[in-house]
Amino acid sequence: MTNTNTNKERLYDVIKRPIITEKSMTGTADNKYTFEVRKDASKIEIAQAVELAYPNRKVKKVRTVYMPSHQKRMGMKFGRTQSGKKAIVTIVGDPIEELTGV
């Protein structure tokens, strides 16, 4: 029984935040939503996390993209941005109102 609780807690941590850009908002017309996710999250975990976070919606497809770090300059010093992973999730059902702004 504790295994299901720990699995559910992990699913809550899979999705970090939705990515709201002009390009990602054009995908919402086709029910495609973009989320920043954990680097070690699998496609199955991402699908389960989206279905858990947004009930009454079914995930049809999950596509993942690795975002590498980039070199950045701050004055005389050089540093790197943080690498990450994002997921483009296609859903079936009602659109997600919180992300579309409708």
Secondary structure as UniProt FT lines:
FT   HELIX           2..14
FT   STRAND          15..18
FT   HELIX           22..26
FT   HELIX           27..30
FT   STRAND          32..37
FT   TURN            39..40
FT   HELIX           43..53
FT   TURN            55..56
FT   STRAND          57..67
FT   STRAND          71..74
FT   TURN            75..76
FT   STRAND          77..80
FT   STRAND          84..93
FT   HELIX           97..100
//
